[in-house]
C-alpha cells in the first residue's frame, strides 16, 4: 500500500470512530478492530502505520479541536490529519 492509501485509510478510520462516538458510543479500539476485520487485504505493516497514526491523532484530539475551531473548519478525519501533520 502506498502512503496515499495509508493516509486515506487513516482518514476513513478517524471518520468511522468519530461517527461511532456520536452514535453508539463504542470505544475506538472496537471500531478499529471491526475496520481491520472488514479489510483483510491490508498488510501487517500497513495496519501498524494506520493504527499508530490514528491513535496518535486521537490522543491529541482536544488540541486539534481547538485548532480547527480557530481555523473555522469542521473537525473530521481529513482536517484532523492535516492539523496533526502540520
MARZA-840643 format. One record per residue: residue in one letter; x, y, z of N, C-alpha, C in turn. Coordinates in steps of 0.02 Angstrom, whole numbers, padded with zeros to 5 digits, always signed. Example, Ala and Ser with C-alpha at 12.3 -4.5 7.8 and 13.67 -1.06 7.14 Angstrom:
<nodes>
a+00660-00284+00390+00615-00225+00390+00660-00165+00390;s+00642-00112+00354+00684-00053+00357+00645+00002+00394;
</nodes>
This chain:
<nodes>
x+00042-00059+00000+00000+00000+00000+00045+00062+00000;x+00027+00110-00041+00065+00172-00044+00045+00219+00012;x+00086+00270+00022+00071+00317+00076+00004+00352+00066;x-00015+00366+00005-00080+00398-00007-00137+00352+00016;x-00130+00288+00004-00179+00240+00027-00181+00234+00102;x-00122+00237+00133-00118+00233+00205-00153+00293+00237;x-00139+00353+00211-00171+00413+00239-00246+00414+00226;x-00267+00388+00169-00338+00383+00155-00372+00336+00204;x-00338+00281+00222-00365+00235+00271-00368+00266+00340;x-00319+00307+00358-00320+00342+00423-00380+00389+00425;x-00391+00426+00372-00448+00472+00369-00513+00433+00375;x-00518+00378+00339-00579+00338+00341-00591+00309+00411;x-00539+00286+00444-00545+00258+00511-00563+00312+00561;x-00533+00371+00556-00550+00426+00601-00623+00447+00592;x-00646+00449+00531-00717+00466+00519-00763+00413+00549;x-00744+00350+00543-00784+00296+00571-00786+00300+00648;x-00729+00316+00678-00725+00321+00751-00767+00379+00776;x-00760+00437+00744-00797+00495+00768-00872+00486+00757;x-00892+00455+00701-00963+00443+00689-00990+00394+00741;x-00951+00344+00759-00974+00295+00807-00976+00324+00878;x-00930+00370+00894-00932+00401+00960-00997+00441+00969;x-01020+00472+00915-01082+00511+00919-01143+00465+00917;x-01136+00407+00886-01193+00362+00879-01199+00312+00935;x-01165+00255+00928-01170+00201+00977-01129+00212+01039;x-01076+00250+01034-01033+00262+01091-00982+00206+01103;x-00968+00167+01051-00918+00113+01060-00849+00142+01066;x-00805+00104+01095-00735+00125+01104-00699+00124+01037;x-00646+00165+01033-00609+00171+00970-00576+00105+00950;x-00553+00066+00999-00520+00003+00981-00570-00047+00952;x-00632-00045+00973-00683-00089+00944-00698-00070+00872;x-00701-00005+00859-00714+00018+00791-00654+00001+00746;x-00593+00010+00772-00533-00006+00733-00530-00081+00718;x-00546-00121+00768-00545-00194+00758-00595-00215+00703;x-00654-00186+00705-00704-00202+00654-00682-00177+00585;x-00650-00119+00584-00625-00090+00521-00573-00136+00490;x-00525-00160+00530-00473-00203+00503-00499-00273+00485;x-00549-00298+00522-00578-00363+00505-00613-00361+00438;x-00643-00303+00422-00679-00296+00359-00631-00287+00300;x-00569-00269+00315-00519-00257+00263-00458-00302+00274;x-00467-00365+00262-00415-00414+00274-00356-00406+00226;x-00365-00371+00171-00312-00363+00122-00257-00315+00146;x-00269-00278+00199-00219-00231+00224-00165-00272+00260;x-00103-00262+00241-00047-00299+00270-00030-00276+00341;x+00013-00314+00373+00029-00301+00444+00066-00234+00453;x+00111-00217+00408+00147-00153+00414+00100-00095+00403;x+00054-00103+00356+00006-00051+00343-00042-00044+00402;x-00063-00099+00431-00107-00097+00490-00072-00060+00547;x-00009-00074+00556+00029-00041+00610+00032+00034+00598;x+00047+00055+00537+00051+00126+00522-00017+00160+00532;x-00070+00129+00506-00137+00157+00511-00158+00162+00584;x-00148+00109+00622-00167+00109+00693-00127+00158+00734;x-00061+00159+00724-00019+00205+00763-00035+00278+00747;x-00045+00294+00684-00061+00362+00665-00130+00383+00691;x-00178+00338+00685-00245+00353+00709-00246+00366+00784;x-00212+00324+00822-00212+00333+00895-00170+00394+00915;x-00119+00411+00877-00081+00473+00892-00126+00534+00881;x-00167+00532+00830-00213+00588+00817-00266+00590+00872;x-00292+00533+00892-00344+00532+00943-00318+00557+01011;x-00254+00543+01025-00225+00568+01088-00223+00644+01090;x-00218+00676+01033-00214+00748+01029-00279+00779+01004;x-00334+00744+01011-00398+00767+00984-00420+00834+01012;x-00409+00845+01076-00428+00909+01107-00392+00968+01076;x-00327+00961+01068-00286+01014+01037-00307+01025+00965;x-00321+00971+00930-00342+00977+00860-00411+01010+00854;x-00455+00996+00902-00521+01029+00902-00513+01103+00913;x-00467+01122+00957-00454+01193+00970-00427+01227+00907;x-00380+01196+00874-00352+01224+00812-00403+01228+00756;x-00446+01177+00751-00497+01177+00699-00548+01232+00712;x-00563+01246+00775-00610+01300+00791-00581+01367+00771;x-00516+01376+00778-00485+01439+00760-00477+01448+00684;x-00474+01393+00648-00471+01397+00575-00541+01395+00545;x-00592+01388+00587-00662+01386+00567-00676+01331+00516;x-00647+01272+00530-00659+01214+00488-00691+01160+00532;x-00735+01119+00504-00763+01065+00544-00709+01012+00558;x-00711+00984+00617-00660+00934+00634-00684+00865+00611;x-00655+00842+00557-00668+00775+00531-00600+00740+00522;x-00600+00683+00492-00538+00645+00484-00485+00681+00444;x-00506+00711+00389-00458+00746+00346-00428+00807+00381;x-00470+00847+00413-00445+00906+00449-00400+00887+00505;x-00419+00835+00543-00378+00812+00599-00309+00789+00575;x-00307+00751+00520-00243+00727+00493-00199+00785+00470;x-00229+00833+00436-00190+00890+00411-00164+00933+00469;x-00205+00946+00519-00182+00986+00576-00129+00948+00616;x-00138+00883+00623-00089+00842+00661-00022+00841+00625;x-00024+00836+00559+00038+00833+00520+00074+00901+00520;x+00036+00954+00524+00067+01021+00523+00096+01034+00591;
</nodes>
